[in-house]
Amino acid sequence: MKSPALALALVLLASPAVAQEAQPEGVALTVYSTAAPGAVPPELYRPALGGEGYAPSGGAIPGYAVVKQEREMPLEKGRATVRFTDVASLIDPTTVVFESLSDPDGTSVVEQNYQFDLVGTAKLLQRYIDREVTVERAVGDKLETVTGRLLSTAGGLVLQSKDGAVQVINAYDAVRFPELPGGLITRPTLVWDVAAAKTGPQRVRVSYQTGGLTWWADYNLTFAEGKDANSGTLDVGAWVSIINQSGASYPDAGLKLIAGDVQRAAPPPAQYLMRDKRVAMAAEMAAPGFEEKAFFEYHLYSLGRKTTLPDNSTKQIELFPPVSGVPVEKVLVYYGLGAGFRGVFADPVTDRNYGAGEFNKKVDVYLRFENSKDVGLGMPLPAGRVRVNKLDPADQSLEFIGEDTIDHTPKDEKVLIKLGSAFDVVGERKQVDFKLDTDRNFAEETIEVTLRNHKDEPVKVIVKENLFRWLTWEITQSSAKYTKVDARTIEFPVQVAKDGEAKVRYTVRYSW
């Protein structure tokens, strides 16, 4: 069957009790994200390969927004019906707040409805069962018109003509309906039964929550080598990406972003929405970029200019101006214990072979810097993905060297980014001795870690050891100084010469 193009002849009868709608004069959005840093897949915000097969998936977008609209509305004294048709299709109707700003004491909402039975091919055909429709289809070079009572839409259109003959039409070009059946609308619509104390134009504000919107931060870092293998600098740029698949567009909107973990046990009360609007009005006086400030226990980023968020779109806006020359430390970490033996066990692990023969050879590479004002940062960093590049001096091109995610990071906190594993630095971990005394309830284990550096410069490696066998332990012997990180972890800073090797050996005594 061809996909029918439906020609609709719509007859809309205006009721004197229905107030005429004005176009929205002011739109403001506050967007919240529930996505884990870096967890939004590209499939949610870009079309399929070749541009085909793309379908908006607003319901899967990990976030939401509070939408605020203001407009002038003519109201008659007494009861009237007020309609808002340009609302998001993913609106949460339980969060809607209608307010009169001109006469809040004399204007009240008696009843509120959300109508979402949208017109569509299947719904129109179903509504016209047992009613007359006109079907157009091409027969050769001519266009044939068939009019009759629609009996069924299963397996084609089944029409009965006035003489009683029944015809099944499988292929058709268009179906004409005499009118739009009652109850169907072309756009999601909010409808209020409003009681007004006086006649005249009033400025009203509508606030509601909608799904299908989210945001996240993307950080682009450029790394430059320092004077030694464990230092360097970073150039830091930050962008905000915003997805809108809410089913509505927001032209020339005031935009704010909330960074933090906001609990959604209940919809926000009207007082919260009104306070939010006052913040947006103040933000209009700010600079064109984002202005950040503390907001309750979160952080609020207000864009100092209007922006447009079309439906089914992804927009990127600079979060803060680029920062150059941020000092950074390159950290090499060797965590030799196999991944399966890094947890906590309910009982003492007395099997000498448990975890002894399995070890990790990779030495991980991290970049660590401080989010402080002294280095040009010192601002709350929203959670997001961090991509790091390095300049290749041979052709002055930036080459990708790794990426990681960060959680919401306050000012003056350290940022640690994992880039991957070192190619020329490897590690080896082995058990060299084990003693068990079940009578006196203790075990002693001696571990030796070997680091080999194949680079033409010395490196510093942090050897991380997890003391997994039991909670109570004591280091009885060690060939190097160590730091106790937590109840189960110690770290050894080890310097390894160029093309050299270094060893760390320690003995730990567990007792229970």
C-alpha positions in Angstrom: 0.0 0.0 0.0 1.2 3.5 -0.8 1.8 5.8 2.2 -1.3 7.9 1.8 -1.0 11.7 1.7 -4.1 12.9 3.6 -5.8 16.1 2.3 -7.8 17.5 5.2 -10.6 19.9 4.9 -10.8 21.3 8.5 -13.9 23.2 9.8 -13.1 24.8 13.1 -15.9 26.5 14.9 -14.9 29.3 17.3 -16.8 29.5 20.6 -17.4 32.9 22.2 -16.2 31.4 25.5 -12.8 30.6 24.1 -10.2 33.3 24.6 -8.0 34.3 21.6 -4.4 33.2 22.0 -1.4 35.5 21.7 2.0 34.3 20.6 4.5 33.8 23.5 6.6 36.9 24.1 9.1 35.5 26.6 10.4 32.0 26.9 13.0 30.8 29.5 14.3 27.3 30.1 16.2 25.8 33.0 17.7 22.5 31.8 18.7 19.6 34.2 20.8 16.6 33.3 20.4 13.1 34.8 23.1 11.6 32.6 26.3 10.1 33.9 29.3 12.0 32.7 30.1 11.0 29.1 27.2 8.5 29.0 25.0 10.1 26.3 25.5 8.0 23.1 25.7 9.8 19.8 22.7 7.8 18.5 20.5 9.9 20.8 21.4 13.2 19.1 22.4 12.5 15.5 20.6 10.9 12.6 21.5 7.4 11.4 24.2 7.0 8.7 23.0 8.6 5.5 20.3 10.6 7.3 17.7 7.8 7.0 16.1 5.8 9.7 16.3 8.6 12.3 13.5 8.9 14.8 13.6 11.3 17.7 13.8 9.5 21.0 13.0 12.3 23.4 11.7 9.8 26.0 15.2 8.3 26.3 16.9 11.6 26.8 18.5 11.6 30.3 17.3 15.0 31.5 14.5 17.4 31.7 13.7 21.1 31.8 11.5 23.7 33.4 9.9 25.8 30.7 8.5 29.3 31.5 6.5 31.2 28.9 4.9 34.7 29.2 2.4 36.4 26.9 -0.5 38.9 26.8 -3.9 37.3 26.9 -7.3 39.0 26.4 -9.7 37.8 29.1 -13.4 38.4 29.6 -14.9 39.0 33.1 -16.3 35.7 34.4 -15.4 32.2 33.1 -13.5 31.7 29.9 -11.5 28.9 28.2 -7.8 29.6 27.7 -5.7 27.5 25.3 -1.9 27.1 25.0 -1.0 25.1 21.9 2.7 25.5 21.7 3.8 23.3 24.5 6.3 20.4 24.5 4.8 17.0 23.6 6.8 15.4 26.5 5.3 17.8 29.0 4.6 16.5 32.5 1.0 17.9 32.9 1.1 17.5 36.7 3.8 20.2 37.0 1.9 22.9 35.1 1.4 26.3 36.8 -0.8 29.1 35.3 -0.4 32.5 36.8 -1.8 36.0 36.0 0.9 38.6 36.5 -1.5 41.5 35.9 -4.3 40.5 38.4 -3.1 37.5 40.5 -5.7 38.1 43.2 -8.7 38.4 40.7 -7.7 35.6 38.3 -7.8 32.0 39.2 -7.8 28.6 37.4 -11.0 26.6 38.0 -10.0 23.6 35.9 -6.9 22.4 34.0 -6.7 20.0 31.1 -3.9 18.6 28.9 -5.2 17.4 25.5 -2.8 15.2 23.5 -5.0 13.2 21.2 -3.1 14.4 18.1 -4.4 14.0 14.5 -2.8 11.3 12.5 -3.6 8.9 9.6 -4.6 5.9 11.7 -6.7 8.0 14.2 -8.5 9.9 11.4 -9.4 6.7 9.6 -10.6 5.0 12.9 -12.8 8.1 13.7 -14.4 7.9 10.3 -15.5 4.2 10.6 -19.2 4.1 9.4 -18.9 7.7 8.0 -18.4 8.9 4.5 -15.0 9.6 3.0 -13.6 10.2 -0.4 -10.6 8.2 -1.7 -8.4 9.3 -4.6 -6.3 6.9 -6.6 -4.4 6.9 -9.8 -5.7 4.5 -12.6 -3.4 4.7 -15.5 -3.0 8.4 -16.4 -6.3 9.4 -14.7 -7.2 10.2 -11.1 -10.2 8.2 -9.9 -12.4 9.4 -7.0 -14.4 6.9 -4.9 -16.8 8.1 -2.3 -18.5 5.7 0.2 -19.0 4.7 3.8 -15.8 3.5 5.5 -16.5 0.0 6.9 -13.0 -1.1 7.9 -9.3 -0.2 7.6 -7.9 -3.7 8.1 -6.1 -5.0 5.0 -7.0 -1.9 3.0 -9.9 0.6 3.0 -13.3 -1.1 2.8 -15.9 1.3 1.3 -19.6 0.8 0.8 -21.2 2.9 -2.0 -24.7 4.2 -1.8 -26.0 1.4 -4.0 -24.8 -1.1 -1.4 -21.7 -2.3 -3.3 -18.6 -3.0 -1.2 -15.1 -2.3 -2.5 -11.6 -2.9 -1.0 -9.0 -0.3 -2.0 -5.4 -1.4 -1.2 -3.5 1.4 -3.1 -4.6 5.0 -2.9 -3.0 8.4 -3.1 -5.2 10.5 -0.8 -8.2 10.4 1.5 -10.4 13.4 1.9 -12.4 14.0 5.1 -15.2 16.5 5.3 -14.0 17.9 8.7 -11.7 17.2 11.6 -13.5 14.9 14.0 -14.2 16.1 17.5 -11.4 15.4 20.1 -8.5 15.4 17.7 -6.1 18.3 17.7 -3.0 19.2 15.6 -0.7 20.0 18.6 -0.5 19.2 22.3 -2.7 21.7 24.1 -3.0 23.0 27.6 -6.6 24.1 28.4 -7.7 26.1 31.4 -11.1 27.1 32.7 -10.2 30.6 34.0 -12.3 32.9 36.2 -11.4 36.5 35.8 -12.6 39.4 37.9 -12.3 42.0 35.1 -12.3 42.3 31.3 -9.1 43.2 29.5 -5.6 42.1 28.5 -3.6 40.3 31.1 0.0 39.2 31.2 0.1 35.5 32.1 2.9 33.1 32.8 2.9 29.3 32.3 5.5 27.0 33.8 5.9 23.3 33.4 8.4 20.5 33.3 9.2 18.5 30.1 11.3 15.6 29.2 13.4 15.3 26.1 16.0 18.0 27.1 19.4 17.5 28.6 22.9 19.0 28.7 26.4 18.0 29.4 29.9 19.5 29.4 32.6 18.7 26.9 36.2 19.7 27.8 38.9 20.0 25.1 42.4 19.9 26.5 45.7 20.4 24.6 48.7 18.9 26.4 52.3 20.3 26.0 55.3 18.5 27.4 57.2 20.1 30.3 60.9 20.1 31.3 60.7 16.5 32.4 58.7 13.4 31.7 56.3 14.1 34.6 55.2 17.7 33.9 53.6 19.8 31.3 50.9 22.4 30.6 47.3 22.3 29.4 45.2 24.6 27.3 41.6 24.2 28.5 38.4 24.8 26.5 34.9 23.9 27.7 31.6 23.6 25.7 28.1 22.8 26.7 26.1 20.5 24.5 22.3 20.7 24.7 19.8 18.2 23.2 16.2 19.2 22.5 13.8 16.4 21.6 11.0 17.6 23.7 8.6 18.1 20.8 8.7 21.9 20.9 11.1 24.6 19.7 12.2 27.5 21.9 13.1 30.6 19.8 15.0 33.5 21.5 14.9 31.8 24.9 16.6 32.6 28.1 18.8 29.6 29.0 20.0 28.4 32.4 21.7 25.1 33.3 21.7 23.4 36.7 24.9 21.4 37.6 24.5 19.0 40.5 22.6 15.9 41.6 19.0 17.2 42.0 16.5 14.8 43.6 13.1 14.5 41.9 10.9 13.1 44.6 8.1 15.6 43.7 7.4 18.3 41.1 8.8 21.7 42.1 6.3 24.1 43.7 5.1 27.3 42.1 7.3 29.4 44.4 10.4 27.7 43.0 9.4 28.4 39.5 8.7 32.1 40.2 12.1 32.4 41.9 13.8 30.8 38.9 12.2 33.4 36.6 13.6 36.3 38.7 17.1 34.8 38.3 16.6 34.6 34.5 15.7 38.3 34.4 18.8 39.2 36.3 20.9 37.0 33.9 19.8 39.1 30.9 22.0 41.9 32.2 25.1 39.7 32.3 27.8 39.2 29.7 27.0 37.2 26.5 28.6 34.0 27.8 27.6 31.8 30.8 27.6 33.4 34.2 28.1 30.9 37.1 26.9 31.2 40.7 26.0 29.0 43.6 22.3 28.1 43.7 21.1 26.2 46.8 23.5 23.2 47.0 24.0 23.2 43.2 25.5 25.5 40.6 23.6 27.6 38.1 25.0 28.6 34.7 23.0 31.5 33.1 23.5 32.4 29.5 23.7 36.2 29.2 22.0 36.3 25.8 19.0 34.8 24.1 19.4 31.6 22.1 17.2 29.4 20.0 16.8 25.6 20.6 14.9 24.0 17.7 13.2 20.8 18.2 15.2 17.7 17.3 18.5 19.5 17.5 21.8 19.6 19.3 23.4 22.9 20.1 26.9 23.7 21.5 27.7 26.9 23.5 31.0 27.8 25.0 30.9 27.3 28.8 33.8 29.6 29.6 36.6 31.4 27.7 39.7 29.2 26.9 42.4 29.0 29.6 46.1 28.5 28.5 49.2 27.3 30.3 47.6 25.4 33.2 50.3 23.4 35.0 49.7 19.7 34.9 51.5 16.7 36.3 51.7 13.5 34.3 51.3 10.6 36.7 52.2 7.0 35.9 50.5 4.4 38.1 51.2 0.7 38.3 48.4 -1.3 39.9 49.8 -4.8 39.5 47.2 -6.8 41.3 44.7 -8.5 39.0 41.3 -6.8 38.7 39.5 -9.7 40.3 41.5 -9.4 43.6 41.1 -5.7 44.3 37.9 -6.0 46.3 37.0 -6.7 49.9 36.5 -10.2 51.2 34.3 -11.4 54.1 36.9 -13.8 55.6 40.7 -13.9 55.7 42.2 -15.2 52.4 44.6 -17.8 53.5 45.2 -19.6 50.2 48.8 -18.7 49.2 48.1 -19.1 45.5 45.0 -16.9 45.5 46.0 -14.0 43.3 49.7 -14.8 43.3 50.0 -15.9 39.7 47.8 -13.2 38.0 49.1 -9.7 37.6 48.6 -6.7 35.4 51.5 -5.5 33.2 50.1 -2.2 32.1 51.2 1.1 33.6 48.4 3.6 33.4 48.9 7.3 32.4 47.0 10.1 34.1 47.1 13.9 34.0 46.5 15.7 37.3 45.9 19.4 37.8 44.3 21.7 40.3 41.1 23.6 39.6 42.3 26.8 41.2 42.2 30.5 40.5 46.0 30.6 40.6 46.3 28.6 37.4 43.5 30.5 35.6 40.6 28.1 36.5 39.0 28.1 40.0 35.4 27.7 38.8 33.0 24.8 39.4 33.4 22.3 36.6 30.2 20.5 35.6 30.4 16.8 35.0 31.4 15.8 31.5 33.7 14.2 29.0 37.3 15.4 28.8 39.2 14.9 25.5 42.9 15.5 25.4 45.1 16.3 22.3 48.8 16.9 21.8 50.4 19.0 19.1 52.6 17.1 16.6 55.4 19.6 15.8 56.1 17.8 12.5 53.0 19.2 10.8 51.5 21.4 13.6 48.4 19.2 13.9 46.6 18.1 17.0 46.5 14.4 17.7 44.1 12.7 20.1 45.9 11.0 23.1 43.0 10.0 25.3 39.7 10.8 27.0 38.0 10.4 30.3 35.1 11.7 32.3 34.9 13.9 35.4 32.2 14.3 37.9 31.0 17.7 39.2 34.2 19.3 40.5 34.2 22.2 42.9 36.9 24.9 42.8 40.3 24.2 44.4 39.9 20.4 44.0 42.3 18.3 42.0 41.2 16.9 38.6 42.5 13.5 37.6 42.2 12.3 34.0 43.1 8.8 32.8 44.4 8.8 29.2 45.4 5.1 28.7 48.5 2.9 29.3 52.1 3.7 28.8 53.8 1.9 25.8 57.4 2.0 27.1 56.9 1.5 30.8 55.8 -1.9 32.0 55.4 -3.6 35.4 55.6 -7.1 36.9 54.2 -8.2 40.3 55.0 -11.5 42.0 54.7 -13.3 45.3 58.2 -14.3 46.6 57.2 -15.7 50.0 54.2 -16.7 52.0 53.8 -18.0 55.5 50.6 -19.2 57.3 50.2 -19.9 61.0 46.7 -21.1 61.7 47.4 -21.6 65.4 48.4 -18.0 66.0 46.0 -16.7 63.3 48.4 -14.8 61.0 49.8 -14.9 57.5 52.9 -13.2 56.1 53.3 -12.4 52.4 56.2 -10.9 50.6 55.5 -9.1 47.3 58.1 -7.9 44.7 57.2 -5.3 42.1 59.5 -4.7 39.1 59.2 -1.7 36.9 61.1 -1.4 33.5 61.5 1.9 31.7 62.3 1.7 28.0 62.1 5.5 27.5 65.2 7.6 26.9 64.4 9.7 30.0 63.7 8.8 33.7 60.2 8.5 34.9 58.4 8.4 38.3 55.8 5.6 38.8 53.4 5.3 41.6 53.1 1.6 42.6 49.6 0.9 44.0 49.1 -2.2 46.2 45.8 -3.5 47.5 46.2 -5.5 50.8 43.2 -7.7 50.1 43.8 -10.7 52.4 42.3 -9.2 55.6 41.4 -6.0 57.3 44.1 -6.1 60.0 47.6 -5.8 58.5 51.1 -4.4 59.2 54.0 -3.7 56.8 56.9 -5.4 58.6 59.6 -4.8 55.9 59.8 -2.5 52.9 62.6 -1.6 50.5 61.0 1.8 49.8 58.9 4.4 51.6 55.1 4.1 51.2 52.0 6.1 51.9 48.8 4.5 53.4 46.0 5.7 51.2 43.1 4.0 52.9 42.4 0.9 55.1 43.3 -1.5 52.2 45.7 0.5 50.0 49.3 1.7 50.1 51.4 3.5 47.4 55.1 3.6 46.7 56.6 6.5 44.6 59.3 4.9 42.5 61.9 6.6 40.3 63.0 4.5 37.3 66.1 5.5 35.3 66.0 5.8 31.5 66.3 2.4 30.0 66.5 1.1 33.5 64.7 -1.1 36.1 63.6 -0.6 39.6 62.2 -3.0 42.2 60.0 -2.6 45.3 59.8 -5.4 47.8 57.7 -5.4 51.0 56.3 -7.9 53.5 52.9 -7.6 55.0 51.6 -9.5 58.1 47.9 -10.2 58.3 46.3 -11.2 61.7 42.8 -12.2 62.7 
